Amino acid sequence: MIKKVRKSFIAGVVLAAGLAFSVSGYADMKHKIIQPLSGVDTMLTTIVSKSKIAGTLEKDAYGNLALDANGNFKFNFSGDIYYPVTNPLNGELVATSGPLGTVAGQVAFPQSFAGLAFSVYGWLMNGADPSQMPAIPDVIRWSMNEITIVDAGTTYVPIPNKPEMALEGRAFTGLGPVEIGQLLNGSNGLSMSVRMGGCFAVQGVSGPHAGKIGTYCLNSTFTFDLSGINLANPMQSTLNGTGTSNCFTVLHNPIM
């Protein structure tokens, strides 16, 4: 019994000493890594968040992929919003906290985007010969038909009747896929992950930041599950996807 108590005591001392060292070390460098806001930054509200979503291409009553009025595929999605936990020494993401909100909407993917998924799937099914990999353009543009963001009690939507301020998204396919065929089913899986980004204007319509306007920017990686693709009848395909996005919302009080 005495040995157990002694071991627990020693372990407690070591843990306390480690925590004290960490806190003192962090306090010592606070003046180096924490700077007060100045100038216009004090008039802005900046919110850093991370969203995790899932969705699928919409189908019509006949099981065919549905198109919007502009001829784009409609990808309906929803998910949760988290706050990032970063390493104070270098800002690298190490964890997330939450969820503290939700996001839902509909992405408009051009047919060339879906065509890329179909051609990569065909390439995977035919042996994935590197010399036969389908041509991938540097950038594929996409947009958003609708989106609603609820973050820490505030609901944000795109500014209405301002199509010129809507999302202009880009898939940076020229960077190459983050992965092909690895995340879902191992080395012979049927997945493709691409880098995406974009910004659009938003307004708070309810909650603590109601009435404020600003921008919402995302930097994401999106993974498509290619296993539902039907090469014999592409419009009968199912295309699901999951995404994770590092987001910045920057708000201010309107003066116009």
Backbone torsions as a table, in degrees:
resi	resn	phi	psi	omega
1	MET	NA	-42.6	179.7
2	ILE	-63.7	-37.9	179.4
3	LYS	-63.6	-41.5	179.7
4	LYS	-62.7	-44.8	179.3
5	VAL	-61.8	-43.4	-178.8
6	ARG	-62.6	-42.8	179.2
7	LYS	-63.7	-41.9	178.8
8	SER	-63.6	-40.4	179.7
9	PHE	-63.7	-45.4	-179.6
10	ILE	-63.4	-42.3	179.1
11	ALA	-62.1	-39.7	178.7
12	GLY	-64.5	-40.9	179.0
13	VAL	-63.1	-44.5	179.8
14	VAL	-62.1	-44.5	179.7
15	LEU	-62.9	-45.2	-179.9
16	ALA	-62.2	-41.4	179.1
17	ALA	-63.7	-40.0	179.2
18	GLY	-64.7	-43.2	178.6
19	LEU	-64.0	-41.9	-179.9
20	ALA	-62.4	-39.8	179.5
21	PHE	-65.5	-42.9	-179.3
22	SER	-64.0	-46.3	-178.7
23	VAL	-64.0	-44.7	-179.2
24	SER	-65.5	-38.1	178.5
25	GLY	-65.6	-40.8	178.9
26	TYR	-66.5	-42.4	-179.9
27	ALA	-63.3	-35.7	-178.4
28	ASP	-65.0	-29.6	-176.8
29	MET	-104.6	6.6	-179.5
30	LYS	-58.8	-39.4	-177.9
31	HIS	-67.7	-16.0	-179.7
32	LYS	-89.7	-33.2	-172.8
33	ILE	-108.6	-10.1	179.2
34	ILE	-117.1	116.9	179.7
35	GLN	-121.9	139.4	178.2
36	PRO	-68.8	151.5	176.0
37	LEU	-71.4	150.6	177.3
38	SER	-143.5	161.6	176.7
39	GLY	63.2	-139.9	-174.0
40	VAL	-67.1	-22.2	179.7
41	ASP	-59.6	-28.0	179.7
42	THR	-72.6	-16.1	179.2
43	MET	-95.2	-1.2	-179.3
44	LEU	-108.6	149.2	171.1
45	THR	-108.7	115.5	-178.3
46	THR	-110.6	126.1	-177.8
47	ILE	-122.2	122.6	178.3
48	VAL	-101.9	128.7	-178.4
49	SER	-145.4	173.2	177.8
50	LYS	-139.2	125.1	180.0
51	SER	-105.4	147.4	176.8
52	LYS	-129.8	116.3	-172.3
53	ILE	-127.6	166.2	173.5
54	ALA	-145.7	150.3	-179.9
55	GLY	-168.9	-174.4	-177.7
56	THR	-153.7	155.4	174.2
57	LEU	-69.3	134.8	-178.6
58	GLU	-72.9	145.9	176.4
59	LYS	-120.0	156.7	176.8
60	ASP	-89.1	-174.2	-176.0
61	ALA	-66.0	-17.0	-178.6
62	TYR	-98.6	5.4	178.7
63	GLY	84.5	8.3	177.4
64	ASN	-91.9	150.2	176.3
65	LEU	-61.6	131.4	-176.4
66	ALA	-88.2	147.6	177.9
67	LEU	-116.7	147.2	175.6
68	ASP	-84.7	-175.5	-175.3
69	ALA	-63.2	-20.8	-179.7
70	ASN	-98.7	8.3	178.1
71	GLY	81.5	16.0	178.5
72	ASN	-95.7	149.7	171.9
73	PHE	-71.2	144.9	-177.4
74	LYS	-103.0	114.1	-179.3
75	PHE	-107.4	108.2	-179.2
76	ASN	-89.4	132.7	-174.6
77	PHE	-140.1	161.8	172.6
78	SER	-157.0	161.1	179.8
79	GLY	178.8	-169.4	-176.5
80	ASP	-114.9	157.5	178.3
81	ILE	-113.1	134.1	-180.0
82	TYR	-123.3	164.6	172.3
83	TYR	-103.0	136.7	-178.3
84	PRO	-76.6	146.7	171.8
85	VAL	-112.5	120.1	-173.8
86	THR	-117.3	158.1	174.2
87	ASN	-71.2	120.8	-176.6
88	PRO	-66.3	-16.0	-178.3
89	LEU	-82.0	-33.7	-176.4
90	ASN	-136.7	0.8	176.7
91	GLY	78.1	4.8	-179.1
92	GLU	-71.6	140.7	178.3
93	LEU	-68.4	128.3	179.8
94	VAL	-122.0	-18.0	-179.3
95	ALA	-168.2	174.4	174.5
96	THR	-131.2	155.3	-179.4
97	SER	-125.5	136.3	178.4
98	GLY	137.0	-154.6	11.2
99	PRO	-78.2	152.5	179.6
100	LEU	-124.3	14.5	179.2
101	GLY	179.5	-177.3	-178.8
102	THR	-137.9	160.8	174.5
103	VAL	-143.5	141.8	179.6
104	ALA	-154.3	150.0	178.6
105	GLY	173.0	-160.4	-179.0
106	GLN	-138.6	121.5	175.8
107	VAL	-88.5	144.8	173.4
108	ALA	-105.4	105.4	179.0
109	PHE	-96.1	128.2	175.8
110	PRO	-65.9	159.0	-177.4
111	GLN	-63.4	-26.3	178.3
112	SER	-66.6	-29.4	178.7
113	PHE	-68.8	-48.2	178.0
114	ALA	-64.9	-35.7	178.5
115	GLY	-61.2	-35.0	176.9
116	LEU	-62.9	-44.4	178.7
117	ALA	-61.3	-41.5	-179.8
118	PHE	-64.1	-44.1	-176.9
119	SER	-69.4	-36.3	176.9
120	VAL	-66.5	-38.6	177.7
121	TYR	-61.7	-45.5	178.1
122	GLY	-60.9	-38.2	178.1
123	TRP	-64.1	-43.5	178.1
124	LEU	-62.7	-40.3	-177.0
125	MET	-72.1	-16.8	-178.1
126	ASN	-107.4	26.0	172.7
127	GLY	101.8	-8.7	176.0
128	ALA	53.9	45.3	176.0
129	ASP	-67.1	119.3	-177.7
130	PRO	-54.3	-32.6	-179.1
131	SER	-73.9	-13.3	-178.7
132	GLN	-109.3	10.8	-178.5
133	MET	-61.0	133.7	-176.8
134	PRO	-62.1	150.2	178.8
135	ALA	-64.9	135.0	-178.9
136	ILE	-122.4	120.5	178.4
137	PRO	-66.6	158.1	-178.6
138	ASP	-64.3	-37.6	-175.8
139	VAL	-140.6	136.4	169.2
140	ILE	-121.7	122.3	-176.9
141	ARG	-85.8	145.8	178.0
142	TRP	-145.0	171.1	-176.8
143	SER	-144.6	-176.2	-177.1
144	MET	-126.6	124.3	176.4
145	ASN	-77.9	-34.2	178.6
146	GLU	-162.9	152.9	176.8
147	ILE	-161.7	140.9	173.9
148	THR	-130.7	126.8	-178.1
149	ILE	-116.2	127.3	174.0
150	VAL	-117.5	111.3	-174.1
151	ASP	-129.9	115.1	179.3
152	ALA	51.8	41.7	174.3
153	GLY	91.3	-9.8	177.4
154	THR	-101.7	133.6	176.7
155	THR	-99.8	126.9	179.6
156	TYR	-116.5	141.3	174.4
157	VAL	-136.9	160.5	174.9
158	PRO	-60.4	148.1	177.7
159	ILE	-64.3	123.1	-173.5
160	PRO	-71.1	155.0	175.3
161	ASN	58.0	29.1	177.9
162	LYS	-132.2	67.4	-176.6
163	PRO	-60.0	-26.7	179.1
164	GLU	-71.5	-12.0	178.6
165	MET	-106.9	9.0	179.7
166	ALA	-76.7	172.8	-177.3
167	LEU	-62.9	132.3	168.4
168	GLU	-116.4	86.2	-176.1
169	GLY	-84.6	155.2	176.3
170	ARG	-138.6	136.0	168.9
171	ALA	-95.8	118.2	-176.3
172	PHE	-85.5	67.0	-176.6
173	THR	-67.7	-20.7	177.2
174	GLY	-66.0	-16.9	174.6
175	LEU	-75.4	-10.7	-175.0
176	GLY	85.5	151.4	176.7
177	PRO	-58.3	143.6	172.6
178	VAL	-62.3	-37.3	174.1
179	GLU	-159.3	157.4	171.1
180	ILE	-133.1	120.3	172.2
181	GLY	70.4	34.2	-177.8
182	GLN	-124.7	-40.0	-168.8
183	LEU	-72.2	-31.7	-171.0
184	LEU	-93.8	-43.0	-171.7
185	ASN	-135.4	33.8	178.5
186	GLY	79.7	-160.9	-173.6
187	SER	-65.5	-22.4	178.2
188	ASN	-107.9	28.9	-177.6
189	GLY	-73.7	179.9	-175.6
190	LEU	-127.3	63.7	-179.1
191	SER	-135.6	160.6	177.3
192	MET	-147.9	124.1	-179.9
193	SER	-111.6	132.9	-179.2
194	VAL	-129.2	155.6	176.5
195	ARG	-87.5	138.8	-178.4
196	MET	-140.6	156.8	178.1
197	GLY	-162.0	166.9	177.8
198	GLY	166.4	166.0	179.9
199	CYS	-137.7	153.4	173.8
200	PHE	-154.7	163.4	-178.8
201	ALA	-86.0	138.5	-179.4
202	VAL	-131.6	165.7	171.7
203	GLN	-138.4	145.7	174.5
204	GLY	-82.2	126.6	-176.7
205	VAL	-108.8	-14.2	175.0
206	SER	-160.5	157.7	179.0
207	GLY	97.5	-171.9	-174.6
208	PRO	-56.8	-32.4	-178.0
209	HIS	-106.5	23.4	177.9
210	ALA	-58.8	136.7	178.9
211	GLY	94.2	-18.8	178.5
212	LYS	-80.2	153.4	178.0
213	ILE	-125.8	161.6	179.7
214	GLY	172.1	-153.7	-177.3
215	THR	-123.5	149.7	175.8
216	TYR	-125.2	118.8	-176.8
217	CYS	-121.1	141.1	-179.2
218	LEU	-127.1	148.6	175.8
219	ASN	-136.3	104.8	-165.0
220	SER	-129.9	166.1	168.2
221	THR	-123.4	126.8	-177.5
222	PHE	-121.0	133.1	-177.6
223	THR	-112.6	122.7	178.0
224	PHE	-98.9	133.7	173.4
225	ASP	-86.0	109.8	-174.5
226	LEU	-87.1	-2.9	-172.4
227	SER	-68.6	-15.4	-179.8
228	GLY	-93.8	6.3	-177.7
229	ILE	-76.7	137.0	178.3
230	ASN	-114.5	100.2	-176.9
231	LEU	-68.2	-27.3	178.9
232	ALA	-70.6	-29.8	178.5
233	ASN	-146.1	80.8	-173.5
234	PRO	-54.3	-34.7	-177.8
235	MET	-70.8	-9.8	175.4
236	GLN	-96.8	8.0	-177.8
237	SER	-72.9	160.7	168.9
238	THR	-116.6	129.5	-178.9
239	LEU	-130.6	102.2	177.8
240	ASN	-95.9	161.9	178.7
241	GLY	-158.4	156.8	174.1
242	THR	-130.8	147.7	-178.2
243	GLY	-142.4	155.6	172.9
244	THR	-133.6	132.1	-173.1
245	SER	-135.3	131.2	171.0
246	ASN	-86.4	122.4	-169.4
247	CYS	-123.4	148.9	173.3
248	PHE	-126.2	128.8	172.0
249	THR	-114.7	123.8	-180.0
250	VAL	-123.3	118.0	-171.9
251	LEU	-117.3	157.4	169.6
252	HIS	-151.3	164.4	176.8
253	ASN	-78.7	130.5	-178.0
254	PRO	-67.7	145.0	176.7
255	ILE	-123.7	2.1	-179.5
256	MET	-118.0	NA	NA
